[in-house]
Amino acid sequence: MRALNFYSSIYQANLVVRSKRCTIRLGDKRQKYSEGDIVMVTYGDRFKPRKRIFNAVIDRVIVKTIGELTQEDLLAENPDMKTPKDALDFLKRIYEVPMDENTLVTVIYFSEVMD
């Protein structure tokens, strides 16, 4: 089973209350994640223990540029994001690499699998 891991403390609260319904990842991740995959949604820093929050099914995997992100994408990623520029600034802080509105990202929508 694959994992969708989240590092930032911003994500933990949104994941725990289930307000986060997608993740925006740098680059084309279609080879790694497919619609229908079951994943563990985890939280924790790289190379350290991680906590499983819940299992999820991947509903949609969409590749687009940062400039093409929709309101639906932004709100599902983080309720504080209002524009693609907000997403760009946020992703620059997370990934620490140069990027612009033409940079490809993968939007992965997921839903919790209830026990």
N, C-alpha and C positions, 0 to 999 in steps of 0.2 A: 504494500500500500504506500502510495506517495504521501508527502506532507505539503501543506501550504503553511509555511512558517512566517511569522510576523515578528520583527525585531522591535519596532518603535513602541514606546510606552503609550503613544496615541492609540495604537491599534488594540491594546489589551482591553481597555474599557469598552470600546465599540464591539469587540468580539464577545465579551462576557454578556453584554445586554442584547446581543444579536442584531445590532443595528448595521453592522458591516455585512454587505451582501455580495461584494465583489472585491477583487484586487486588481490593481494595474501594475503589470510587471514590464520591465524594460526589455525590448526586443520581441522576437517572434517565438513564443513558447508552445506552439501547436504540436511540436514533436514530443513535448514533455507532458502536456495536459490535454485531455480530450473530453468532449461532452459525454456524460455518463460515468466518468471515472469517480470512484469513491476515494476521498482523501482525508487524512487527519488534519484538522486545523490546529496548529500549535503556536505557542508563543515562547520566545526566548532568544537570547543572544547566540550568535554563531560560536560554535565550539564549546558551548555550555549546555547543561541540562535544559530541556524544554518541557513545557507543560501542555498536555493535550487538552484542548478546550471542548471540542466536539468533532464528530465525523460529519463529513458533508459530501454531497454529490455535486459534480460540476455540471451546471445547467447550460452554459454557453461559453465559448472561447472565441473571441473576436480580435483580430489584428487590425490596428488603425494607427494613425499618427496622433500625437498628443493634441494637435490642433483640431482633430476630428472628434474628440471626446464629447459626449452628449451630457446634458443635465442629468439624465438617468445614471450614466456611468459615474459621474462626479459624486452625486448624492449617495450612491451605493458604496462607493469607495470610502468617502469621508463626508459627513454632513456639513462640514465647514468649507468644503471646496465649492466654489460658485462658478469658476471659469476655467477653461483649459490653461490659462496662465497660472492660476493657483496650483493646478496639478503639476505643471512644469516646475514651478519653484519647489514644490514638495518633493517631487521625484529627484531633482538635483541634490537636495539635502540627503535623501536616502541613499542614492547610488553614487554620489560624489564623482560624477563624470560629466563632461560637457554634453549638452543636448539642447534642442530647440523644438519648436512646434511641429517640425517635420520628422522628428524622431519616432520610430516605430515602437509601439507598446502592445502588449496583449492584455485585454480586459477579460478577466475570468470571473464569471458569475457562479455563485455556489449557494446551495441550500442545505441547512442542517438535516442530518438523518436522525430521526427520533428513534429512541430505543423502544 
